Amino acid sequence: SHSASLTFKALGTGTVVGHALSTTKAAASVVVLLDGHPALLIGAGPGVLRECVRTLGRVPSKIVLPSPQMHYTADLQSIVQYEASYQRRVTIMAPDAVLEAAMGSIDDDIIELISPFATFSSMSLEDPIAVTTSRISNQSLHVVAEPCASGVKRHNL
């Protein structure tokens, strides 16, 4: 039996304005690391793509957008395009209104290009999210992050 290690890493604590005035700050965002591997990104604001690549080497494949505001969504298009350039898929999870706003900020021709690499999944922010690993080897870590069944709280580590 494997006992997983769960770590939270702040990628940024800045704001949209703070990022505009700095090349070293990212908007408020957190990465959940499972056994040291990036499993879940919360927030995709300005500078988050740069900080993911700089500090983690890649973007987690699961992204939660807690709000439609720019400080949580401004880098979303860049993130998906970056990951698509490496043939990697991302799943974006957010409430319907947030998904609609985030999708509305991406050009239609870009949506068409990235659609094979992005899955948009509706969820409620009140629902807990299960972050689990289903396969670990020396070469890869397969992470499952999905909304839990309503009313169910899972802490499988």
Buried (B, 14 or more C-beta within 10 A) or exposed (E): EEEBEEEEEEBBEBBBEBBEEEEEBBBBBBBBBBBEBBBBBBBBBBBBBBBBEEEBEEBBBBBBBBBBBBBBBBBBBBBBBBBBEEEEEBBBBBBEEBBBBBBEEBEEEEBEBBEEBBEBBEBEBEBBBBBBBEEBEEEEBEBEBBBEEEEEEEEEE
